C-alpha cells in the first residue's frame, strides 16, 4: 500500500481525506480510559488514554493555527475560540447539567458540597486546579471521587486552547521584529504533504475539533520556509523541555499536584504540536512505506505496553509518561497511509472515535453515581450495563444533539460575540445548579447548628458521650430516639479548626502548616500548664480542650498540623514537600517542648492510627516502628522531666457512615454501626509506647476513651443523639465537646498520679 501523496491508492482512499489513524487513536484512548475506570485491575495503565488525547490535541490545534497564520498572516482569536466553544460547550454543559440533576435526585446530600463545588469548577474549566488543591489538602485526601472529576483533563485542554494561540501570536511578533521573513510558509508544506501538509480531515475529536472532520486544507500557500513556523518550533521545543523537566521534578515532590497541573502536562501538547511541523517526504517507494508502517507500529506497541507497564502505583506523569506520549506522537507522525489508518476505517473503530468525546463525558458520572444508588460496589454485570449505557448515551448525544446543533445554520452563522454571549448565559445557568446545592447545604448546616444547641440543652443528661453506652447503667433519653445531630449534610462543617473566615490571630495559630502554638484557657494565673501536640485527630478536640482548660483554670499550649504528629519515625505523606514540612514541624515541636518542659506540667499527645501512618509494612513491623518513633520523640522532648499523657485514637467508622446515616429515617437503629473489631483493628501504639517510655525512666500514662465510643460488640455511628463522625476518620465537634467532661476527668486523674508518684 502506498501513501496518498503518490502511487496507487484504493478508490475510497483517493476520495477520502480523513485521518483514520487519528480516529483509531481516539478510539484506543477513550476505551482505555473507560475500561480502566470500570475494571482497573484488568487494564492498570488505561488512564494513559488521557495523555494520548493531549498529544492529538497538540497536533491538530497547532496545525490548524499555523495554517491560518501562514495563509492569512494572523490568527483570528475570536473565530478560533468561538469554534472551540461551538464544538465543546453544548455536550459538556449537557453532561454537567444532567449529572447535577442526577446528584440532586440520587446522591446523599452529604456529598452535595463537594459535588457542587466541583460542578462549578468543571463548568468554568478550572477543575484540574481544584483537584490539585485538594490533592495537597490532608483533610480532603480521603474524599471520594466526584462525578465531575474527569473534567480535569478537559480543563487542561481548554487552558491549552487559550494559551497556545496567544503564544504563537507573541512569537510571530518577535519574529517580525527580528528581521524580514524568507517566505510565507516557514518550512511548512501546506499543499504537498510536507510539514503539516494539507490538513486532512480527522473526524471527531475529544475536545479538539469538529466531529465530521475538518476537510482537506489544501491550498497554494507555498512550500518554502519562513519565520512563523521556525519561531513556533522554537516555542514548542522550549515549552516542551521546560514543562517536561518540571513534570519530572514536581511528580517527585508533589505527585498529586503534578497529575492535574497544566504546567506538567504542557509538554504532551507541545510534542503533538512539534509533530505537526515535521516534514515527511511523500511515500513513493516500498521502503518509504515500510518506514512509515514500522514507525507507526512502534508507536502502537508502545501504547499497548503502556496499558500494562504503567500502573497507578507509579508517580505519574513523571518520566514514565514518555512511553504513552512518545508512542502516540509516533502514530500521529507516521500513521497516515499505514495499517493503523486502515484499522481506523473499520466502522466500529471509526464510530467509537466519532463519539469518543461524548463517551468520555458520560461514562464517569455513571461509574460514580450507580454504586451510590445501589448502595454497594458494582459487580461485572452492572459494569457492563454502565459501559453499554454510556456508549448509547454518547451515540445519541453525538448523532442527535451535538452534530445537528453545531452544523445547524443558526449556530454556524453565530459570530464570536454571539458565541460569547450564549456561552456566558449557559455557563451561568449551569453554575447556578451547583450554587443551589451549596445553598441547600448551607441552610441545612445553619438549621443543624440550631438544632444541636436546642437538643443539647433539652437532653443534656444523656446527650452524646453522656449516654455512657458501655456502662452497666447506660443513660437513655426517649427524646433522643430519632435525633441525629449534626445532620449528615452538615457533619463535615462541624469542625473546630479555624476556617478561611477566622479572624482571631490566636485561634489561627491552632491549626497551620507551620509550627505555631495557640493558647487555650488562661494565659496567666493558671493552675496547670499543658502542651498538646498532634495531628488532625488531636485538633478535632480543639473546642473540647478549650472547654476543659476553662473549667479547670488551666493553660493549654496547642499546636496541630494535618497528617503529622510527634514522632521521629518517618510517616507516609501525600507528597515529598508535605513530608519535608512534617519533618520540620516535628523538629520544631521537639525543640518547643524541650524549651518549655521546666514550666509545663504535662505533654499531651494524640495521633491517628490510620491516617498517614509510619512508612513501614503494615502489621507488627509498622506497630514496632510506630512505638519506637513515639518513645524516641518523647525522650528527646520531655525526657524524664515532663510527664506524657497519650490519648488513644478514636475508633474508625464505616467508610459510608455519612451516606448511611443520611438514609436513616425514624428512630436511630444500628444499621450504620461498625463492628468493634473493625473499628479498632489498627492500633496507634500509644499504650505500648507508654509502657516502653516508662520502663526507660520516663513518666507517662495513657487515656483510653473507647468505652464512650463502643459497646462490647459495636461502635455506633449515633450515640446519645449525636453523629460521632464527620468523615471516615475524624469525630464531629459536637461529639468531642460532649466527651470533654470525661476527657477532663481522665486528664485530672493523670496529673494527680504524676504528682503522687514524685
C-alpha positions, 0 to 999 in steps of 0.5 A: 500500500502506498501513501496518498501523496503518490502511487496507487491508492484504493478508490475510497482512499483517493476520495477520502481525506480523513485521518483514520489513524487519528480516529483509531487513536481516539478510539484506543484512548477513550476505551482505555480510559473507560475500561480502566475506570470500570475494571482497573485491575484488568487494564492498570495503565488505561488512564494513559488514554488521557495523555494520548488525547493531549498529544492529538490535541497538540497536533491538530490545534497547532496545525490548524493555527499555523495554517491560518497564520501562514495563509492569512498572516494572523490568527483570528482569536475570536473565530478560533475560540468561538469554534472551540466553544461551538464544538465543546460547550453544548455536550459538556454543559449537557453532561454537567447539567444532567449529572447535577440533576442526577446528584440532586435526585440520587446522591446523599446530600452529604456529598452535595458540597463537594459535588457542587463545588466541583460542578462549578469548577468543571463548568468554568474549566478550572477543575484540574486546579481544584483537584490539585488543591485538594490533592495537597489538602490532608483533610480532603485526601480521603474524599471520594471521587466526584462525578465531575472529576474527569473534567480535569483533563478537559480543563487542561485542554481548554487552558491549552486552547487559550494559551497556545494561540496567544503564544504563537501570536507573541512569537510571530511578533518577535519574529517580525521584529527580528528581521524580514521573513524568507517566505510565507510558509516557514518550512511548512508544506501546506499543499504537498504533504510536507510539514503539516501538509494539507490538513486532512480531515480527522473526524471527531475529536475529544475536545479538539475539533469538529466531529465530521472532520475538518476537510482537506486544507489544501491550498497554494500557500507555498512550500518554502520556509519562513519565520512563523513556523521556525519561531513556533518550533522554537516555542514548542521545543522550549515549552516542551523541555521546560514543562517536561523537566518540571513534570519530572521534578514536581511528580517527585515532590508533589505527585498529586499536584503534578497529575492535574497541573497544566504546567506538567502536562504542557509538554504532551501538547507541545510534542503533538504540536512539534509533530505537526511541523515535521516534514515527511517526504511523500511515500513513493517507494516500498521502503518509504512505506515500510518506514512509515508502517514500522514507525507507526507500529512502534508507536502502537506497541508502545501504547499497548505496553503502556496499558500494562507497564504503567500502573497507578502505583507509579508517580505519574506523569513523571518520566514514565509518561514518555512511553504513552506520549512518545508512542502516540506522537509516533502514530500521529507522525507516521500513521497516515497511509499505514495499517493503523489508518486502515484499522481506523476505517473499520466502522466500529473503530471509526464510530467509537472515535466519532463519539469518543468525546461524548463517551468520555463525558458520560461514562464517569458520572455513571461509574460514580453515581450507580454504586451510590444508588445501589448502595454497594460496589458494582459487580461485572454485570452492572459494569457492563450495563454502565459501559453499554449505557454510556456508549448509547448515551454518547451515540445519541448525544453525538448523532442527535444533539451535538452534530445537528446543533453545531452544523445547524445554520443558526449556530454556524452563522453565530459570530464570536460575540454571539458565541460569547454571549450564549456561552456566558448565559449557559455557563451561568445557568449551569453554575447556578445548579451547583450554587443551589446545592451549596445553598441547600447545604448551607441552610441545612448546616445553619438549621443543624447548628440550631438544632444541636444547641436546642437538643443539647440543652433539652437532653443534656443528661444523656446527650452524646458521650453522656449516654455512657453506652458501655456502662452497666447503667447506660443513660437513655433519653426517649427524646433522643430516639430519632435525633441525629445531630449534626445532620449528615449534610452538615457533619463535615462543617462541624469542625473546630479548626479555624476556617478561611473566615477566622479572624482571631490571630490566636485561634489561627495559630491552632491549626497551620502548616507551620509550627505555631502554638495557640493558647487555650484557657488562661494565659496567666494565673493558671493552675496547670500548664499543658502542651498538646501536640498532634495531628488532625485527630488531636485538633478535632478536640480543639473546642473540647480542650478549650472547654476543659482548660476553662473549667479547670483554670488551666493553660493549654499550649496547642499546636496541630498540623494535618497528617503529622504528629510527634514522632521521629519515625518517618510517616507516609505523606501525600507528597515529598514537600508535605513530608519535608514540612512534617519533618520540620514541624516535628523538629520544631515541636521537639525543640518547643517542648524541650524549651518549655518542659521546666514550666509545663506540667504535662505533654499531651499527645494524640495521633491517628492510627490510620491516617498517614501512618509510619512508612513501614509494612503494615502489621507488627513491623509498622506497630514496632516502628510506630512505638519506637518513633513515639518513645524516641520523640518523647525522650528527646522532648520531655525526657524524664522531666515532663510527664506524657499523657497519650490519648488513644485514637478514636475508633474508625467508622464505616467508610459510608457512615455519612451516606448511611446515616443520611438514609436513616429515617425514624428512630436511630437503629444500628444499621450504620454501626461498625463492628468493634473489631473493625473499628479498632483493628489498627492500633496507634501504639500509644499504650505500648509506647507508654509502657516502653517510655516508662520502663526507660525512666520516663513518666507517662500514662495513657487515656483510653476513651473507647468505652464512650465510643463502643459497646462490647460488640459495636461502635455506633455511628449515633450515640446519645443523639449525636453523629460521632463522625464527620468523615471516615476518620475524624469525630464531629465537634459536637461529639468531642465537646460532649466527651470533654467532661470525661476527657477532663476527668481522665486528664485530672486523674493523670496529673494527680498520679504524676504528682503522687508518684514524685 
